[in-house]
Amino acid sequence: MQLAGRHALVTGGGGGIGAACARALSHAGARVTVLGRAGGPLAAMVQAGDAAGFEIADVTDAQALAGAFARAEVLLGPPDILLNNAGGAESAPFGRTNRALWDRMIALNLTSVFEAARLVLPGMVARGRGRVVNIASTAGLTGYAYVSAYVAAKHGVVGLTRALALECAKSGVTVNAVCPGYTETGMLSASIDTVSRKTGRSAEDVRSGFAASNPQGRLVQPEEVAAAVLFLCGPGSDAMTGQAIAVAGGEVMP
């Protein structure tokens, strides 16, 4: 129970990587608030004992996000851990990437991280302790075709992580990023369906192509990402800050 008594806020906590991380943090003793847009999956996390509470908000709505964080603090105390996990990808060749798509990707994947960090970091710094972990992507460490807006946003997350880590370095607060490769989640399933529909390839063939990008020849599991997050939130990680850790089977070696 290495995180006993700590309050952890997890955005995008209703499924995939977010749910796996919330579960790992809860089992380590943290009191976890999961946040997302749909109440059903969040309530199921609480019912299963994988979270202590939930809040409904769209992370791209700064006012709604602030309200959700304030309510969570009233219920479970000021946050000791922030996991910025909410995100999503839309694909299009750059020539068909319009401003609306660009703005959606930046708002969801980067600006939401800024807004959430802005809400919790002052309190963490004042208390002299805290952990912020941002779920970026290998897309934040390298380039991928047809997802330029997503790649730009995730590079921004890595850059923001490093800047905040330096600003907080002497405060007792650490800020890190975890960069998963292709991971077995609903978001990946949606991507597979999109590629299959646009190219005429079978879903199995597309899935195999994603797995082949990992030198281990497989997809990453959400629990493997959660294990990295748990380490960064634990008591033995005080010297870990400003890092962008790839969980990708050797796909990216920064």
C-alpha positions as CSV (number, residue, x, y, z in Angstrom):
1,M,0.0,0.0,0.0
2,Q,2.8,2.4,-1.0
3,L,0.3,5.2,-1.9
4,A,-2.0,4.8,1.1
5,G,-3.9,8.0,1.7
6,R,-2.8,9.8,-1.5
7,H,-5.5,11.3,-3.7
8,A,-5.0,10.6,-7.4
9,L,-7.0,12.3,-10.2
10,V,-7.1,10.3,-13.5
11,T,-8.5,11.9,-16.6
12,G,-9.9,9.6,-19.2
13,G,-10.3,7.0,-16.4
14,G,-13.2,5.0,-17.8
15,G,-11.4,2.6,-20.0
16,G,-8.1,1.6,-21.6
17,I,-4.9,3.0,-20.2
18,G,-6.7,5.3,-17.8
19,A,-8.7,2.5,-16.2
20,A,-5.7,0.3,-15.9
21,C,-3.7,3.1,-14.3
22,A,-6.6,3.9,-11.9
23,R,-6.8,0.3,-11.0
24,A,-3.1,0.0,-10.3
25,L,-3.1,3.2,-8.2
26,S,-6.1,2.1,-6.2
27,H,-4.6,-1.3,-5.5
28,A,-1.5,0.6,-4.2
29,G,-3.7,2.4,-1.7
30,A,-4.5,5.6,-3.4
31,R,-7.9,7.2,-3.3
32,V,-8.6,7.6,-7.0
33,T,-11.0,9.9,-8.7
34,V,-11.7,8.9,-12.3
35,L,-12.9,11.6,-14.7
36,G,-14.4,11.3,-18.1
37,R,-17.3,12.3,-20.3
38,A,-19.5,9.2,-19.8
39,G,-20.8,8.3,-16.4
40,G,-21.5,4.6,-16.9
41,P,-17.9,3.4,-17.2
42,L,-16.8,5.7,-14.4
43,A,-19.4,4.5,-12.1
44,A,-18.5,0.9,-13.0
45,M,-14.9,1.6,-11.9
46,V,-16.1,2.8,-8.5
47,Q,-18.5,-0.2,-8.1
48,A,-15.7,-2.6,-8.9
49,G,-13.5,-1.0,-6.2
50,D,-11.0,0.4,-8.8
51,A,-11.7,4.0,-7.9
52,A,-13.1,5.9,-4.9
53,G,-15.1,8.4,-6.8
54,F,-15.8,9.8,-10.2
55,E,-16.5,13.1,-11.9
56,I,-18.1,13.8,-15.3
57,A,-16.4,16.5,-17.4
58,D,-15.0,17.1,-20.9
59,V,-11.3,17.9,-20.5
60,T,-11.6,20.4,-23.4
61,D,-14.0,22.5,-21.4
62,A,-11.8,24.4,-19.0
63,Q,-14.7,25.5,-16.8
64,A,-16.2,22.1,-16.5
65,L,-12.7,20.6,-15.8
66,A,-12.1,23.1,-13.0
67,G,-15.5,22.3,-11.5
68,A,-14.9,18.6,-11.5
69,F,-11.4,19.0,-9.9
70,A,-12.9,21.3,-7.2
71,R,-15.7,18.7,-6.4
72,A,-13.1,15.9,-6.2
73,E,-11.0,17.9,-3.8
74,V,-14.0,18.5,-1.5
75,L,-14.7,14.8,-1.4
76,L,-11.2,13.3,-1.2
77,G,-8.8,16.2,-0.4
78,P,-6.2,18.0,-2.5
79,P,-4.7,15.8,-5.2
80,D,-1.3,14.3,-4.6
81,I,-1.2,12.7,-8.0
82,L,-2.4,13.9,-11.4
83,L,-2.5,11.5,-14.3
84,N,-3.3,13.3,-17.6
85,N,-4.5,10.4,-19.7
86,A,-7.5,11.8,-21.7
87,G,-6.7,12.0,-25.4
88,G,-7.6,10.8,-28.8
89,A,-6.3,10.6,-32.4
90,E,-7.9,11.6,-35.7
91,S,-6.1,10.6,-38.9
92,A,-5.9,12.5,-42.2
93,P,-3.2,13.3,-44.7
94,F,-1.7,16.7,-44.0
95,G,-3.3,18.1,-47.2
96,R,-6.7,17.2,-45.8
97,T,-6.0,18.3,-42.2
98,N,-8.1,21.4,-41.8
99,R,-8.0,23.9,-39.0
100,A,-11.0,22.3,-37.2
101,L,-9.2,18.9,-36.9
102,W,-6.0,20.6,-35.8
103,D,-7.8,22.6,-33.1
104,R,-9.6,19.4,-31.8
105,M,-6.4,17.5,-31.5
106,I,-4.5,20.3,-29.8
107,A,-7.4,21.0,-27.4
108,L,-7.9,17.4,-26.4
109,N,-4.3,16.2,-26.2
110,L,-2.3,19.3,-25.2
111,T,-4.4,22.1,-23.9
112,S,-6.3,19.8,-21.5
113,V,-2.9,18.8,-20.0
114,F,-2.0,22.5,-19.5
115,E,-5.4,23.2,-17.9
116,A,-5.3,20.2,-15.5
117,A,-1.7,21.0,-14.5
118,R,-2.6,24.6,-13.9
119,L,-5.3,23.5,-11.5
120,V,-3.2,21.2,-9.3
121,L,0.4,22.3,-9.5
122,P,0.2,25.4,-7.3
123,G,-1.3,23.4,-4.4
124,M,1.3,20.6,-4.9
125,V,4.1,23.1,-4.8
126,A,2.8,24.8,-1.7
127,R,2.5,21.4,0.1
128,G,6.0,20.4,-1.1
129,R,5.0,17.1,-2.7
130,G,3.2,15.8,-5.8
131,R,3.3,13.7,-8.9
132,V,2.2,14.7,-12.3
133,V,2.3,12.0,-15.0
134,N,1.2,12.8,-18.6
135,I,0.3,10.0,-20.9
136,A,1.9,11.2,-24.2
137,S,2.8,8.6,-26.9
138,T,5.6,7.4,-29.0
139,A,4.1,10.0,-31.3
140,G,5.6,12.5,-28.9
141,L,9.1,11.1,-29.6
142,T,9.0,10.5,-33.3
143,G,6.9,11.2,-36.4
144,Y,4.0,9.2,-37.9
145,A,2.3,9.9,-41.2
146,Y,-1.3,10.9,-41.5
147,V,-1.7,12.0,-37.8
148,S,0.3,15.3,-38.0
149,A,-2.0,17.1,-35.6
150,Y,-1.9,14.3,-33.0
151,V,1.9,14.0,-33.4
152,A,2.3,17.8,-32.9
153,A,0.1,17.7,-29.8
154,K,2.0,14.8,-28.2
155,H,5.3,16.4,-28.9
156,G,3.9,19.4,-27.1
157,V,3.0,17.3,-24.1
158,V,6.6,16.0,-23.9
159,G,7.9,19.6,-24.1
160,L,5.5,20.9,-21.5
161,T,6.4,18.0,-19.2
162,R,10.1,18.9,-19.4
163,A,9.4,22.6,-18.8
164,L,7.2,22.0,-15.8
165,A,9.7,19.5,-14.4
166,L,12.4,22.2,-14.4
167,E,10.1,24.8,-12.8
168,C,9.1,22.3,-10.1
169,A,12.5,20.6,-9.6
170,K,13.2,22.0,-6.1
171,S,9.6,21.8,-4.8
172,G,9.2,18.1,-4.2
173,V,6.9,17.8,-7.2
174,T,7.9,15.6,-10.2
175,V,6.5,15.8,-13.7
176,N,7.0,13.0,-16.1
177,A,5.5,11.6,-19.3
178,V,4.9,8.0,-20.3
179,C,4.9,7.3,-24.0
180,P,3.1,4.1,-25.0
181,G,3.4,2.5,-28.4
182,Y,0.4,0.9,-30.0
183,T,-1.6,-0.3,-27.1
184,E,-4.5,-2.7,-26.8
185,T,-7.3,-0.1,-26.2
186,G,-10.6,1.0,-27.6
187,M,-8.8,3.9,-29.3
188,L,-6.6,1.5,-31.2
189,S,-9.5,-0.7,-32.2
190,A,-11.2,2.4,-33.6
191,S,-8.0,3.2,-35.5
192,I,-7.9,-0.3,-36.9
193,D,-11.5,0.0,-38.1
194,T,-10.7,3.4,-39.8
195,V,-7.6,2.1,-41.6
196,S,-9.5,-1.0,-42.7
197,R,-12.4,1.0,-44.0
198,K,-10.2,3.4,-45.9
199,T,-7.8,0.9,-47.4
200,G,-9.9,-2.2,-47.9
201,R,-7.5,-4.3,-45.8
202,S,-8.9,-6.7,-43.3
203,A,-8.9,-5.7,-39.6
204,E,-6.7,-8.6,-38.8
205,D,-4.1,-7.4,-41.4
206,V,-4.2,-3.9,-40.1
207,R,-3.8,-5.1,-36.5
208,S,-0.8,-7.2,-37.5
209,G,0.8,-4.2,-39.1
210,F,0.5,-2.2,-35.9
211,A,1.9,-5.1,-33.9
212,A,4.8,-5.4,-36.4
213,S,6.0,-1.9,-35.6
214,N,6.9,-3.1,-32.1
215,P,10.2,-5.0,-32.2
216,Q,8.7,-7.5,-29.8
217,G,6.0,-8.2,-32.5
218,R,3.0,-7.5,-30.3
219,L,0.7,-4.8,-29.0
220,V,1.5,-3.2,-25.6
221,Q,-1.0,-4.0,-22.8
222,P,-2.6,-1.2,-20.7
223,E,-1.4,-2.9,-17.6
224,E,2.2,-2.5,-18.8
225,V,1.7,1.3,-19.1
226,A,0.1,1.4,-15.7
227,A,3.2,-0.3,-14.2
228,A,5.4,2.6,-15.4
229,V,2.9,5.1,-14.1
230,L,2.8,3.4,-10.7
231,F,6.5,3.5,-10.4
232,L,6.6,7.3,-11.3
233,C,4.0,7.9,-8.6
234,G,5.7,5.8,-5.9
235,P,8.1,6.7,-3.1
236,G,11.2,5.5,-4.9
237,S,10.9,7.8,-7.9
238,D,11.9,11.1,-6.3
239,A,14.8,11.6,-8.7
240,M,12.7,10.9,-11.8
241,T,11.5,14.1,-13.3
242,G,11.3,15.5,-16.8
243,Q,11.5,12.1,-18.4
244,A,9.6,10.8,-21.4
245,I,9.5,7.0,-20.9
246,A,8.6,4.9,-23.9
247,V,6.6,1.7,-23.2
248,A,6.8,0.4,-26.7
249,G,8.8,-2.8,-26.8
250,G,11.9,-1.1,-28.2
251,E,10.1,0.8,-31.0
252,V,11.5,4.1,-29.9
253,M,14.8,4.5,-28.0
254,P,15.2,8.2,-27.1
